[in-house]
Amino acid sequence: MPIPSDALKTGTAGIPLNVFTRTEYDIWLEKAPSTQANWVRNQGFKGKGHCLIPGPEGELAAVLCVLQNEHDAWPLGEVATQLPAGDYHLHAPEALLERAALSWLLGAYRFDRYRTAQPTEATLWVEQAALVKRVSRLAEGVALVRDLVNTPASDMMPEHLSEAMIELANQFGGHVQEVVGDDLLTHNYPTIHMVGRASVHAPRLLDMRWGDDKHPGVTLVGKGVCFDSGGLDIKPANGMRLMKKDMGGAAHVLGLAHIIMSLELPIKLRVLIPAVENAISSNAFRPGDVVKTRKGLTVEIDNTDAEGRLVLCDALAEADTEQPDLLIDFATLTGAARVALGTELPGFFSDSSEIAHALQDAGIAAHDPVWQLPLHEAYNDFLKSDVADLVNCAPTPFGGAITAALYLKRFVEQSPWVHFDVMAWNQRALPGRPVGGEAMGIRAVFELLERRYR
């Protein structure tokens, strides 16, 4: 299990785990029994992180966790990995309970698929059953993203993404269809086929539907490049090392779909994943090739390593035909977005200022920050081709996230649209956020969807 099944339970059992803001801790320290106050001081505890408080017989009597910021409950994610095995009862201000419990669960996450040794885990008890259910569903969605991204490409190819989607659909009563291999040409998905045809793992378009047709439509599209060699414009070795994560967009939409379905959001959900491996073989697509997309626009291939936008454009064109109330895509699309915002802050683009503002507000409320980047129309000049309607990659390295988003925008005309360009990977360990695959922005999006449709 990525998150231990007993990491969070409903009830009041266990040793008190008292969560304080810094001001509250100072008040507690003044009023605490002298034995406890002296213990804390003699331990050198400075009111940051957590401290174990012994009882009269040397037993563990309580745990203190002090937050430096009243809005930041992430330290509970670190506590979850450092406490001795046992039961702990969460005591925290009402406004912090959900965030504290979620941080605990995300900190308890372990990617243990390839490990034999199992760590000993602590259990957190929270009295409110509804809160435990909600937090558990949110954490499960994040854990699904992490698991899919962390899995090496040898076990995470297009057919494996298909299995993950089918398992998710079966769990919540969804329905899956897929178009595989040369059938992509028959059904007019030429760019998905072109990018994936060189691999022994057949390319495919995965299509899941769930919910009541009477509800507003929300369509999620996720880039599912299961491994990206760069194609004939091959990446250097250090650029290829983490390319198992290039299906991070697909992982994000599956994790978000898990949250939506498990918490029964009243929407008509569709999830589209173009799943491919960008491999090298005698039939790999080439720089200079021209492809006619599902939308009818022709695209000249400037660089085979700009393949994500190629597989996405056919899926977005299909999604747009149904005119959903909201169309959102996730992709590990450009290094330029990471240069602009770093690896930990996901950037997004939108053709709706109303939705963009609502999404940033939702990210703040969910403590899952996202940042809007501009669809600067003047940069469309960089997508001009001498032989086709557009090129797949701008000739300049500057503004790369913007030109990639502008490329995708050419394939969405009828639906309010949001495009996320995410890292999908933690490069450093933070409380509740271990090194490895990471969900970035899906809790913000779910907060937006709840506010919009609940």
TORPA-900072 format. One line per field, with one value per residue (C-alpha): z, x, y; residue number from 0. Coordinates in nm, 4 decimals. Example, Ala and Ser with C-alpha at 12.3 -4.5 7.8 and 13.67 -1.06 7.14 Angstrom:
% residues 2
w = (0.7800, 0.7140)
u = (1.2300, 1.3670)
v = (-0.4500, -0.1060)
i = (0, 1)
END
This chain:
% residues 454
w = (0.0000, -0.0909, 0.2157, 0.4984, 0.5406, 0.9135, 0.8903, 0.9627, 1.1578, 1.3052, 1.6841, 1.9917, 2.0788, 2.1420, 2.2825, 2.2449, 1.9512, 2.0263, 1.7370, 1.8272, 1.6436, 1.7805, 1.9853, 2.1280, 2.2185, 2.4142, 2.6104, 2.6724, 2.7961, 3.0546, 3.1920, 3.1616, 3.4710, 3.5764, 3.4980, 3.1364, 3.0929, 3.2371, 3.0159, 2.7021, 2.7954, 2.8962, 2.5642, 2.3911, 2.2128, 2.0591, 1.9564, 1.6065, 1.4853, 1.7418, 2.0900, 2.2828, 2.6385, 2.8892, 3.1660, 3.5303, 3.4538, 3.1492, 2.9074, 2.6123, 2.7420, 2.4666, 2.1481, 2.0786, 1.7209, 1.6737, 1.3450, 1.2509, 1.0302, 1.1243, 0.7613, 0.7220, 0.8544, 0.6485, 0.9596, 1.0409, 0.7330, 0.8926, 1.2303, 1.0616, 0.9645, 1.2904, 1.5713, 1.7277, 1.6157, 1.8046, 1.8175, 1.8318, 1.8804, 1.6894, 1.8856, 1.6664, 1.6033, 1.3997, 1.1032, 1.0905, 1.1355, 0.7696, 0.6614, 0.9535, 0.8809, 0.5081, 0.5749, 0.8041, 0.5361, 0.2594, 0.4881, 0.5539, 0.1797, 0.0772, -0.2722, -0.1703, -0.4860, -0.5212, -0.1526, 0.0744, 0.4106, 0.5463, 0.7873, 1.1111, 1.0951, 1.3407, 1.3341, 1.3649, 1.5135, 1.4306, 1.5819, 1.2799, 1.0455, 0.7535, 0.7755, 0.7802, 0.4673, 0.2770, 0.3706, 0.2864, -0.0611, -0.1280, -0.0124, -0.2224, -0.5325, -0.4610, -0.3821, -0.7132, -0.8987, -0.7053, -0.7597, -1.1354, -1.1801, -0.9553, -1.1428, -1.3916, -1.7613, -1.7754, -1.5777, -1.6937, -2.0673, -2.2552, -2.1800, -1.8092, -1.8112, -1.9711, -1.6857, -1.4294, -1.5944, -1.6209, -1.2544, -1.1568, -1.3724, -1.2279, -0.8749, -0.9287, -1.2044, -1.4987, -1.8560, -2.0615, -2.4343, -2.6113, -2.9640, -3.0114, -3.2697, -3.6352, -3.5354, -3.4343, -3.8050, -3.8843, -3.6200, -3.7163, -3.4359, -3.6589, -3.4243, -3.1399, -3.3839, -3.5337, -3.2000, -3.0675, -3.3781, -3.3291, -2.9980, -2.9506, -2.7034, -2.9217, -2.8847, -2.7738, -2.6766, -2.3456, -2.2894, -1.9579, -1.8831, -1.5475, -1.4020, -1.4930, -1.8414, -1.6862, -1.4940, -1.6330, -1.8410, -1.7275, -1.9465, -1.8291, -2.0759, -1.9598, -2.1477, -2.1311, -2.2765, -2.0792, -2.1702, -2.3780, -2.5467, -2.7438, -3.0607, -3.3407, -3.1687, -2.8877, -2.5375, -2.3624, -2.0900, -1.8036, -1.9789, -2.0194, -1.6647, -1.5257, -1.8403, -1.6759, -1.5318, -1.8746, -1.8254, -1.5233, -1.6896, -1.7330, -1.3695, -1.2636, -1.4427, -1.3064, -0.9525, -0.9928, -1.1366, -0.8305, -0.6017, -0.8126, -0.8278, -0.4711, -0.3335, -0.5827, -0.7369, -0.9467, -1.2881, -1.6121, -1.6235, -1.9246, -1.9069, -2.2220, -2.2165, -2.5311, -2.4194, -2.6149, -2.5875, -2.7871, -2.9036, -3.1848, -3.4650, -3.8453, -3.8570, -3.6056, -3.7148, -3.8361, -3.8166, -4.1243, -4.1500, -4.1868, -4.0247, -4.0686, -3.7221, -3.6157, -3.6317, -3.9900, -3.9199, -4.0672, -3.8440, -3.9503, -3.7107, -3.6027, -3.3159, -3.2290, -2.8608, -2.8637, -2.8821, -2.5860, -2.7579, -3.0611, -2.8709, -2.6729, -2.9740, -3.1149, -2.7715, -2.7087, -3.0505, -2.9677, -2.6210, -2.7643, -2.9988, -2.7007, -2.5702, -2.2018, -1.9432, -1.8562, -2.0313, -1.8342, -1.9439, -1.7429, -1.8973, -1.8123, -2.1186, -2.0980, -1.9082, -1.9701, -1.7153, -1.4587, -1.5391, -1.4895, -1.1700, -1.0344, -0.9943, -0.7062, -0.8295, -1.1152, -1.3864, -1.5780, -1.8745, -1.9424, -2.2061, -1.9337, -1.6918, -1.4663, -1.4344, -1.3957, -1.1042, -0.9442, -0.9822, -0.8130, -0.5259, -0.5010, -0.4860, -0.1926, -0.0110, -0.0709, 0.0229, -0.3194, -0.4896, -0.8680, -1.0804, -1.4012, -1.6980, -1.9973, -2.3351, -2.5055, -2.8537, -3.0177, -2.9705, -3.2217, -3.4790, -3.3520, -3.4557, -3.8252, -4.0812, -4.4422, -4.5512, -4.3043, -4.0876, -3.7912, -3.6442, -3.3293, -3.1724, -3.1773, -3.3122, -2.9974, -2.6482, -2.4884, -2.3725, -2.4383, -2.1992, -2.3639, -2.7211, -2.6212, -2.4648, -2.7723, -2.9875, -2.7781, -2.7843, -3.1629, -3.0999, -2.8467, -2.9758, -2.8076, -2.4458, -2.1507, -2.1183, -1.8601, -1.9420, -1.6631, -1.7263, -1.4261, -1.3029, -1.1456, -0.9414, -0.6085, -0.6404, -0.2673, 0.0351, 0.2271, 0.5085, 0.3499, 0.0095, -0.0420, -0.3339, -0.6365, -0.8213, -0.7023, -0.7675, -0.8397, -0.8647, -0.8492, -0.5048, -0.6311, -0.9300, -0.7130, -0.4866, -0.7972, -0.9199, -0.5796, -0.5637, -0.9198, -0.9226, -0.5670)
u = (0.0000, 0.1424, -0.0310, -0.0734, -0.4392, -0.4242, -0.2356, -0.5553, -0.8578, -1.1755, -1.1829, -1.0115, -0.7657, -0.3992, -0.1430, -0.2348, -0.0641, -0.1035, -0.0610, 0.0161, 0.0955, 0.4035, 0.1945, -0.0177, 0.2944, 0.4362, 0.1088, 0.1123, 0.4713, 0.3855, 0.0960, 0.2407, 0.3312, 0.6875, 0.8005, 0.6871, 0.8121, 1.1521, 1.1705, 1.1029, 1.3606, 1.6241, 1.5746, 1.6733, 1.3407, 1.3071, 0.9437, 1.0043, 0.9093, 0.7986, 0.8921, 0.8066, 0.6767, 0.7307, 0.4923, 0.5804, 0.6843, 0.8906, 0.6113, 0.5303, 0.2539, 0.2123, 0.3623, 0.3958, 0.4073, 0.4655, 0.3843, 0.5837, 0.3009, -0.0640, -0.1425, 0.1323, 0.0500, 0.3151, 0.5294, 0.2740, 0.4030, 0.7448, 0.6025, 0.4253, 0.7601, 0.9459, 0.7141, 0.7416, 0.4839, 0.1602, -0.1688, -0.1874, -0.4954, -0.4844, -0.5607, -0.5445, -0.7350, -1.0490, -0.9184, -0.6060, -0.7571, -0.8036, -0.4653, -0.2902, -0.4518, -0.3779, -0.0154, 0.0135, -0.1207, 0.0967, 0.3956, 0.3063, 0.3301, 0.5881, 0.6635, 0.7338, 0.6549, 1.0154, 1.1115, 1.1002, 1.1504, 0.8386, 0.8749, 0.6816, 0.4016, 0.2193, -0.1599, -0.3363, -0.6850, -0.9251, -1.2708, -1.4622, -1.5560, -1.6454, -1.3073, -1.1269, -1.3150, -1.2436, -0.8773, -0.8320, -0.9817, -0.7613, -0.4518, -0.5419, -0.5587, -0.2169, -0.0737, -0.2046, -0.0215, 0.2979, 0.2765, 0.2224, 0.5055, 0.7462, 0.6945, 0.9772, 0.8972, 0.9565, 0.6329, 0.4546, 0.3998, 0.0760, -0.0804, -0.0096, -0.1724, -0.4699, -0.4808, -0.4647, -0.7544, -0.9657, -0.9027, -1.0082, -1.3207, -1.4202, -1.3782, -1.6219, -1.8542, -1.6912, -1.6590, -1.3377, -1.2786, -0.9439, -0.8127, -0.4908, -0.2119, -0.3035, -0.6671, -0.5546, -0.5171, -0.8543, -1.0201, -0.8195, -0.5683, -0.2613, -0.0278, -0.0732, 0.0069, 0.3035, 0.4763, 0.4180, 0.4605, 0.8348, 0.7799, 0.7072, 0.4444, 0.1511, 0.0320, -0.3255, -0.5895, -0.7551, -1.1053, -1.2935, -1.6417, -1.8190, -2.1161, -2.4662, -2.5182, -2.7450, -2.4553, -2.2079, -1.9309, -1.5691, -1.3017, -0.9480, -0.6650, -0.3285, -0.0021, 0.0893, 0.4416, 0.5540, 0.9169, 1.0710, 1.4019, 1.3600, 1.3107, 1.5607, 1.6448, 1.7683, 1.8153, 2.1536, 2.1804, 2.1245, 1.8153, 1.6743, 1.7313, 1.3936, 1.1868, 0.9786, 0.7962, 0.6940, 0.3560, 0.3053, 0.0155, -0.1682, -0.0990, -0.2375, -0.5694, -0.6124, -0.5385, -0.7771, -1.0421, -1.0030, -1.0762, -1.3718, -1.5335, -1.4612, -1.6119, -1.9010, -1.8730, -2.1877, -2.0239, -2.0145, -1.6491, -1.4430, -1.0730, -0.8605, -0.5011, -0.2898, -0.0456, 0.2766, 0.6466, 0.8641, 1.1150, 1.3715, 1.3354, 1.3378, 0.9832, 1.0316, 0.9003, 1.1639, 1.2493, 1.0984, 0.8048, 0.4578, 0.1503, -0.2161, -0.3753, -0.7206, -0.8349, -0.7147, -0.4239, -0.0920, 0.2155, 0.5790, 0.8057, 1.0875, 1.2016, 1.0974, 1.1598, 0.8605, 0.6329, 0.4046, 0.2160, 0.1731, -0.0049, -0.2048, -0.3302, -0.5316, -0.6787, -0.7660, -0.9299, -1.1471, -1.2312, -1.3296, -1.5894, -1.8144, -1.7884, -1.7529, -1.8219, -1.4513, -1.1547, -0.8316, -0.5084, -0.2007, 0.1408, 0.5091, 0.5547, 0.8489, 1.1663, 1.0931, 0.8099, 1.0550, 1.3018, 1.0256, 0.8722, 1.1111, 1.0260, 0.7776, 0.5289, 0.3076, 0.2266, -0.0981, -0.2466, -0.6120, -0.8214, -1.0709, -0.9692, -1.2638, -1.1519, -0.7866, -0.8618, -1.0899, -0.8221, -0.5544, -0.7958, -0.8767, -0.5063, -0.4608, -0.7613, -0.6405, -0.2803, -0.1833, -0.0507, -0.0578, 0.0565, -0.0882, 0.1416, 0.0409, -0.0906, 0.1052, -0.0494, 0.2439, 0.4536, 0.2322, 0.4793, 0.7299, 0.4987, 0.4864, 0.6038, 0.7083, 0.5457, 0.2611, 0.0044, 0.2419, 0.5540, 0.5599, 0.8519, 0.9567, 1.3046, 1.3894, 1.4466, 1.2868, 0.9247, 0.9101, 0.6244, 0.4208, 0.4803, 0.3934, 0.0684, -0.0099, 0.0402, -0.2145, -0.4565, -0.4851, -0.6696, -0.9243, -1.1878, -1.5208, -1.4456, -1.3134, -0.9643, -0.6875, -0.3445, -0.1063, 0.2676, 0.3989, 0.7210, 0.5431, 0.8573, 1.0010, 1.3731, 1.4169, 1.2502, 1.0127, 0.7715, 0.4890, 0.6572, 0.9271, 1.1687, 0.9999, 0.6711, 0.4359, 0.0843, 0.0989, -0.2179, -0.4809, -0.6048, -0.6331, -0.8348, -1.0605, -1.1229, -1.2177, -1.4500, -1.6177, -1.6811, -1.8124, -2.0307, -2.1095)
v = (0.0000, 0.3438, 0.4915, 0.2364, 0.1442, 0.2142, 0.5455, 0.7432, 0.6214, 0.7633, 0.7809, 0.9206, 0.6468, 0.7024, 0.9399, 1.3085, 1.4750, 1.8445, 2.0845, 2.4457, 2.7628, 2.9350, 3.1776, 2.8956, 2.6999, 2.9930, 3.0151, 2.6382, 2.6504, 2.9165, 2.7096, 2.3605, 2.1566, 2.2278, 1.8734, 1.9059, 2.2627, 2.1687, 1.8608, 2.0652, 2.3272, 2.0712, 1.8895, 2.2096, 2.2275, 2.5736, 2.5576, 2.4270, 2.0795, 1.8232, 1.7074, 1.3885, 1.4395, 1.1523, 1.0504, 0.9804, 0.6218, 0.7173, 0.6262, 0.8501, 1.0773, 1.3371, 1.4782, 1.8480, 1.9742, 2.3461, 2.5168, 2.8241, 2.9463, 2.9095, 2.8231, 2.5623, 2.2164, 2.0359, 1.9589, 1.6851, 1.5036, 1.4806, 1.3783, 1.0856, 0.9340, 1.0025, 0.8960, 0.5517, 0.2973, 0.3421, 0.5303, 0.9104, 1.1266, 1.4553, 1.7728, 2.0828, 2.4052, 2.3384, 2.5377, 2.3210, 1.9744, 1.8841, 2.0163, 1.8473, 1.5099, 1.5390, 1.6313, 1.3281, 1.0945, 1.2362, 1.2022, 0.8388, 0.7626, 0.5038, 0.3761, 0.0192, -0.1784, -0.2936, -0.3092, -0.6112, -0.4370, -0.2645, 0.0309, 0.0409, 0.2947, 0.5168, 0.5605, 0.8964, 0.9071, 1.1909, 1.2166, 1.3531, 1.0670, 1.2955, 1.4652, 1.1305, 1.0201, 1.3389, 1.3531, 0.9851, 1.0329, 1.3364, 1.1479, 0.8430, 1.0609, 1.2100, 0.8671, 0.7300, 1.0066, 0.9377, 0.5633, 0.5913, 0.8414, 0.6503, 0.3241, 0.2634, 0.2578, -0.1173, -0.1534, 0.1636, 0.1584, 0.2496, -0.0879, -0.0385, 0.3050, 0.1334, -0.1172, 0.1648, 0.3476, 0.0318, -0.0507, 0.3013, 0.2862, -0.0501, 0.0832, 0.3699, 0.2526, 0.4279, 0.3036, 0.2812, 0.2638, 0.2675, 0.3032, 0.1056, 0.0893, 0.1372, 0.1854, 0.5347, 0.6091, 0.4565, 0.6756, 0.9861, 1.0295, 1.0707, 1.2582, 1.0082, 0.7285, 0.9136, 0.9750, 0.6227, 0.4065, 0.3403, 0.1606, -0.2093, -0.0857, 0.0142, 0.3736, 0.4220, 0.6751, 0.5924, 0.7299, 0.7009, 0.8330, 0.8574, 1.0389, 1.1527, 1.2954, 1.5598, 1.7108, 1.9694, 1.8189, 1.8339, 1.6757, 1.6030, 1.5343, 1.4010, 1.3622, 0.9945, 0.9732, 0.6709, 0.7186, 0.9933, 0.9218, 1.2431, 1.0425, 1.1046, 1.4346, 1.2120, 1.3457, 1.3278, 1.0650, 1.3092, 1.4447, 1.0964, 0.9733, 1.0816, 1.0414, 0.7723, 1.0751, 1.2067, 1.0398, 1.2638, 1.4444, 1.1145, 1.0307, 1.3684, 1.3281, 0.9737, 1.0927, 1.3858, 1.1544, 0.9291, 1.2242, 1.3417, 0.9982, 0.8919, 1.2139, 1.1918, 1.5350, 1.5970, 1.6303, 1.4345, 1.3379, 1.2379, 1.1508, 1.1263, 1.0005, 0.9742, 0.7033, 0.6454, 0.5749, 0.8165, 0.5581, 0.5306, 0.2781, 0.2601, 0.3996, 0.6825, 1.0201, 1.2670, 1.6359, 1.7978, 1.5561, 1.7071, 1.5529, 1.6389, 1.6466, 1.5352, 1.8981, 1.9275, 2.1617, 2.0510, 2.0533, 2.0533, 1.8647, 2.0925, 1.8709, 1.5151, 1.5916, 1.8266, 1.5248, 1.5932, 1.8714, 1.6434, 1.3678, 1.6222, 1.8157, 1.5237, 1.4459, 1.8117, 1.8412, 1.5407, 1.6739, 2.0123, 1.8620, 1.7848, 2.1441, 2.0505, 2.3158, 2.2998, 2.1374, 2.0888, 1.9272, 1.8315, 1.7726, 1.7561, 1.9718, 2.2128, 2.2815, 2.6493, 2.6413, 2.5066, 2.7844, 3.0394, 2.9017, 2.6411, 2.2754, 2.3017, 2.5641, 2.4430, 2.6930, 2.7068, 2.8907, 2.9648, 3.1364, 3.2371, 3.5112, 3.4222, 3.0601, 3.1573, 3.3886, 3.1298, 2.8635, 3.0715, 3.1445, 2.7744, 2.6900, 2.9258, 2.7775, 2.4207, 2.5082, 2.3767, 2.6922, 2.7333, 3.0264, 3.1669, 3.2244, 3.4401, 3.3279, 3.6049, 3.6041, 3.7840, 3.4701, 3.2865, 3.4217, 3.1660, 2.8816, 2.9771, 2.7249, 2.7745, 2.4488, 2.3786, 2.5554, 2.5598, 2.4009, 2.1910, 2.3785, 2.7435, 2.8294, 3.0281, 2.8837, 3.1885, 3.1732, 2.7998, 2.7300, 3.0060, 2.8913, 2.5338, 2.6539, 2.8649, 2.5557, 2.3645, 2.6568, 2.6196, 2.2933, 2.4242, 2.6651, 2.5963, 2.5075, 2.7108, 2.5669, 2.5344, 2.3931, 2.2853, 2.2543, 2.0592, 1.8987, 1.5971, 1.5266, 1.6401, 1.6991, 1.7541, 1.5993, 1.8255, 1.7327, 1.5343, 1.5493, 1.2862, 1.2842, 1.1298, 1.1511, 1.4244, 1.5536, 1.9256, 2.1294, 1.8547, 1.9565, 2.3150, 2.1960, 1.9822, 2.2823, 2.4820, 2.2073, 2.1760, 2.5484, 2.5497, 2.2385, 2.1202)
i = (0, 1, 2, 3, 4, 5, 6, 7, 8, 9, 10, 11, 12, 13, 14, 15, 16, 17, 18, 19, 20, 21, 22, 23, 24, 25, 26, 27, 28, 29, 30, 31, 32, 33, 34, 35, 36, 37, 38, 39, 40, 41, 42, 43, 44, 45, 46, 47, 48, 49, 50, 51, 52, 53, 54, 55, 56, 57, 58, 59, 60, 61, 62, 63, 64, 65, 66, 67, 68, 69, 70, 71, 72, 73, 74, 75, 76, 77, 78, 79, 80, 81, 82, 83, 84, 85, 86, 87, 88, 89, 90, 91, 92, 93, 94, 95, 96, 97, 98, 99, 100, 101, 102, 103, 104, 105, 106, 107, 108, 109, 110, 111, 112, 113, 114, 115, 116, 117, 118, 119, 120, 121, 122, 123, 124, 125, 126, 127, 128, 129, 130, 131, 132, 133, 134, 135, 136, 137, 138, 139, 140, 141, 142, 143, 144, 145, 146, 147, 148, 149, 150, 151, 152, 153, 154, 155, 156, 157, 158, 159, 160, 161, 162, 163, 164, 165, 166, 167, 168, 169, 170, 171, 172, 173, 174, 175, 176, 177, 178, 179, 180, 181, 182, 183, 184, 185, 186, 187, 188, 189, 190, 191, 192, 193, 194, 195, 196, 197, 198, 199, 200, 201, 202, 203, 204, 205, 206, 207, 208, 209, 210, 211, 212, 213, 214, 215, 216, 217, 218, 219, 220, 221, 222, 223, 224, 225, 226, 227, 228, 229, 230, 231, 232, 233, 234, 235, 236, 237, 238, 239, 240, 241, 242, 243, 244, 245, 246, 247, 248, 249, 250, 251, 252, 253, 254, 255, 256, 257, 258, 259, 260, 261, 262, 263, 264, 265, 266, 267, 268, 269, 270, 271, 272, 273, 274, 275, 276, 277, 278, 279, 280, 281, 282, 283, 284, 285, 286, 287, 288, 289, 290, 291, 292, 293, 294, 295, 296, 297, 298, 299, 300, 301, 302, 303, 304, 305, 306, 307, 308, 309, 310, 311, 312, 313, 314, 315, 316, 317, 318, 319, 320, 321, 322, 323, 324, 325, 326, 327, 328, 329, 330, 331, 332, 333, 334, 335, 336, 337, 338, 339, 340, 341, 342, 343, 344, 345, 346, 347, 348, 349, 350, 351, 352, 353, 354, 355, 356, 357, 358, 359, 360, 361, 362, 363, 364, 365, 366, 367, 368, 369, 370, 371, 372, 373, 374, 375, 376, 377, 378, 379, 380, 381, 382, 383, 384, 385, 386, 387, 388, 389, 390, 391, 392, 393, 394, 395, 396, 397, 398, 399, 400, 401, 402, 403, 404, 405, 406, 407, 408, 409, 410, 411, 412, 413, 414, 415, 416, 417, 418, 419, 420, 421, 422, 423, 424, 425, 426, 427, 428, 429, 430, 431, 432, 433, 434, 435, 436, 437, 438, 439, 440, 441, 442, 443, 444, 445, 446, 447, 448, 449, 450, 451, 452, 453)
END
